[in-house]
Amino acid sequence: MRITTLVTLLAAPLALAACDSGDDTEAMDDTAMADVQMPMDDSDMPMMGSDGAIRTASAEGIVTAIDADAGTITVDHGAVPAIEWPAMTMGFQADEQLRQDVAVGDTISFDFTTGEGGNTITSITKK
């Protein structure tokens, strides 16, 4: 299975989990995600090394949603040069304590891991 297909299959449930009830749909219309182009081949996917290893990085952004049931925090984050990600809005897995430490609208800096298993916030600092 091509890495692109595998990542898409793994990312789809995370993206759906990050979806909220739709009450704030109007606020989401102008998010940066609409401007992001998805990579078309494996060479454009810097989030994973060629061996599929988990990578770590740091970013800053604004919490746009918290989904306790899915265990996710959605962040509108800036570019992440360490792994060549553009600015975008995306959901990250986060444990209960991290989800309780922030609220929608908080500006944060955070450390995370990314790999075949998805994207997981490992620490958060409010700004």
C-alpha positions in Angstrom: 0.0 0.0 0.0 1.4 3.4 -0.9 2.3 5.6 2.0 0.0 8.4 0.7 -3.0 6.0 0.8 -2.0 4.7 4.2 -1.6 8.2 5.7 -4.9 9.3 4.1 -6.7 6.3 5.6 -5.2 7.0 9.0 -5.8 10.8 8.9 -9.5 10.5 7.8 -10.8 9.3 11.1 -8.8 11.9 13.0 -10.2 14.6 10.7 -13.7 13.3 11.3 -13.1 13.1 15.0 -12.0 16.7 15.1 -15.4 17.8 13.6 -17.7 19.3 16.1 -21.5 19.5 16.1 -21.5 22.1 13.4 -22.5 25.0 15.7 -19.4 26.9 14.8 -19.4 26.2 11.1 -19.6 29.8 10.1 -16.4 30.5 12.1 -14.6 27.7 10.3 -15.3 29.1 6.8 -12.3 31.3 6.8 -9.7 28.9 8.2 -6.3 28.4 6.6 -7.1 24.7 5.8 -8.9 25.7 2.6 -5.5 27.1 1.3 -3.5 24.0 2.0 -2.8 21.6 -0.9 -2.4 17.9 0.0 0.8 16.2 -1.2 0.4 14.0 -4.2 3.3 11.6 -3.8 5.4 10.2 -1.0 8.4 12.5 -1.6 6.2 15.5 -0.6 5.4 14.0 2.8 8.0 15.3 5.2 6.0 14.5 8.3 7.3 11.0 8.1 10.8 9.8 7.4 11.3 7.3 4.7 11.2 4.5 7.4 7.9 5.7 8.7 9.5 6.7 12.0 7.7 9.0 14.5 9.0 12.5 14.4 8.7 15.3 17.0 8.2 19.0 16.5 6.9 22.1 18.2 4.4 24.7 17.0 2.3 27.7 18.1 -1.4 28.2 17.4 -4.9 28.8 18.6 -7.2 26.1 20.0 -10.3 26.0 17.8 -12.0 22.9 19.2 -11.7 20.3 22.0 -13.5 17.0 21.6 -13.4 15.0 24.8 -15.2 12.0 23.2 -12.7 11.7 20.4 -9.7 12.7 22.6 -8.6 15.5 20.3 -7.6 19.2 20.3 -8.0 21.1 17.1 -5.3 23.8 16.6 -5.0 26.5 13.9 -1.2 26.4 13.9 1.5 28.3 12.1 4.1 26.7 9.8 6.3 24.0 11.4 9.6 24.3 9.6 11.2 21.3 11.4 8.9 18.9 9.5 8.1 21.3 6.6 4.4 21.7 7.4 2.6 24.8 6.2 0.2 26.7 8.5 -3.1 24.8 8.8 -5.9 23.8 11.1 -5.9 20.2 12.2 -6.8 17.9 15.0 -4.3 16.2 17.3 -4.8 13.4 19.8 -4.3 14.6 23.3 -4.7 13.0 26.7 -7.4 14.1 29.1 -5.1 16.3 31.3 -3.9 18.3 28.2 -7.5 18.7 27.0 -8.5 20.1 30.4 -5.5 22.5 30.6 -6.8 24.5 27.6 -10.0 26.1 26.3 -11.2 27.1 22.8 -9.6 30.4 21.9 -6.4 29.9 23.9 -3.1 30.7 22.2 -0.7 27.9 22.9 2.8 26.6 22.0 2.9 22.8 21.9 5.1 19.8 21.3 3.8 16.9 19.3 4.7 13.6 17.6 3.7 12.6 14.1 4.0 9.3 12.3 2.0 6.5 10.9 -0.1 6.3 14.0 -1.3 9.9 13.7 -0.5 13.2 15.4 -0.3 13.5 19.2 0.3 16.5 21.4 2.8 15.7 24.1 2.9 19.0 26.0 1.1 22.4 25.9 2.0 25.8 27.2 -0.6 28.6 27.2 0.7 32.0 26.0 
